[in-house]
Amino acid sequence: MENDNNEMNEIKDKKNKKFNKENKGIKNKKKIIMEAIQKIVALIILIAMVAASAGYLISYIVNL
């Protein structure tokens, strides 16, 4: 009887470990996607700032 319980617990542990590994994989993918989105947004903001300063510089030169 006790051996059966031990075997069942081992099987449950293996299933839990497998599930946890799959869960970590999903979390890692979400984390990677979130970091990529943050970098893309930062790049867009940087490009917008450079474009704005270039436009300001051009208008300043034209007004001279």
HUHUMO-V367576 format. One record per residue. N is the residue number from 1. RES is the residue in one letter. PHI is phi in whole degrees, -180 to 180 (999 if undefined). Layout:
BEGIN
N,RES,PHI
N,RES,PHI
END
This chain:
BEGIN
1,M,999
2,E,-68
3,N,-62
4,D,-62
5,N,-64
6,N,-63
7,E,-64
8,M,-63
9,N,-64
10,E,-64
11,I,-64
12,K,-62
13,D,-61
14,K,-63
15,K,-64
16,N,-64
17,K,-63
18,K,-63
19,F,-63
20,N,-64
21,K,-63
22,E,-63
23,N,-62
24,K,-62
25,G,-61
26,I,-66
27,K,-64
28,N,-63
29,K,-63
30,K,-63
31,K,-64
32,I,-63
33,I,-64
34,M,-63
35,E,-64
36,A,-64
37,I,-63
38,Q,-62
39,K,-67
40,I,-64
41,V,-63
42,A,-62
43,L,-66
44,I,-63
45,I,-63
46,L,-62
47,I,-62
48,A,-63
49,M,-67
50,V,-65
51,A,-64
52,A,-65
53,S,-69
54,A,-66
55,G,-63
56,Y,-64
57,L,-65
58,I,-64
59,S,-66
60,Y,-66
61,I,-67
62,V,-64
63,N,-75
64,L,-72
END
